[in-house]
């Protein structure tokens, strides 16, 4: 991302990305970002391997960045959600 987004646009796109993630992806993304937990600990928490945690986090991060970087269509100004 070469330019900074206004906070309200970043927040709106971020919430939209979080809604598109699966429940497990959202939980892992949230834990990695705010709780700073490592892969093996998250794997034990969710009952999956550390490699699967890594794959879920990568998918969630890819989805999040795609939503942040993609410009919104013009009609989002009138219907933001």
C-alpha positions in Angstrom: 0.0 0.0 0.0 1.7 3.2 -1.2 -0.6 5.7 0.4 -2.3 5.8 3.8 -6.0 5.3 3.9 -8.2 7.5 6.0 -9.0 5.7 9.3 -12.7 5.3 8.6 -12.0 3.7 5.2 -9.4 1.3 6.7 -11.8 0.4 9.5 -14.6 -0.3 7.1 -12.5 -2.4 4.8 -11.0 -4.2 7.8 -14.4 -5.1 9.2 -15.5 -6.3 5.8 -12.5 -8.6 5.6 -13.1 -10.0 9.1 -16.7 -10.8 8.1 -15.4 -12.8 5.1 -13.0 -14.9 7.2 -14.1 -18.3 8.6 -14.6 -18.5 12.3 -11.2 -20.3 12.8 -9.4 -17.8 10.6 -10.8 -14.9 12.5 -9.9 -16.4 15.9 -6.4 -17.2 14.8 -5.9 -13.8 13.1 -7.2 -12.0 16.2 -5.0 -14.1 18.5 -1.8 -13.6 16.4 -2.4 -9.9 16.1 -3.5 -8.9 19.6 -2.6 -11.7 22.0 0.8 -12.5 20.3 0.5 -16.2 20.7 2.8 -18.6 18.8 1.7 -21.3 16.3 2.0 -24.4 18.6 0.0 -22.7 21.4 -2.8 -21.8 18.9 -2.6 -25.3 17.5 -3.3 -26.8 20.9 -6.1 -24.3 21.5 -7.9 -25.1 18.2 -6.9 -28.8 18.1 -4.9 -28.5 14.9 -1.2 -28.7 14.0 1.1 -25.7 13.9 1.3 -26.0 10.1 -2.4 -25.8 9.8 -2.4 -22.7 12.1 0.2 -21.2 9.8 -1.9 -21.9 6.7 -5.1 -20.5 8.3 -3.2 -17.3 9.4 -1.7 -16.9 5.9 -5.2 -17.3 4.3 -6.6 -14.7 6.8 -3.8 -12.3 6.2 -4.1 -12.6 2.4 -7.8 -12.0 2.6 -7.3 -9.0 4.9 -4.6 -7.4 2.7 -6.7 -8.0 -0.4 -9.6 -6.1 1.1 -7.4 -3.3 2.4 -5.6 -2.8 -1.0 -8.6 -3.2 -3.3 -10.4 0.1 -4.0 -14.1 0.2 -3.2 -16.6 0.6 -5.9 -18.2 4.0 -6.3 -21.6 2.9 -4.9 -20.0 2.2 -1.5 -20.3 5.9 -0.7 -24.1 5.5 -0.7 -24.3 2.0 0.8 -21.2 1.5 2.9 -21.9 -1.9 4.4 
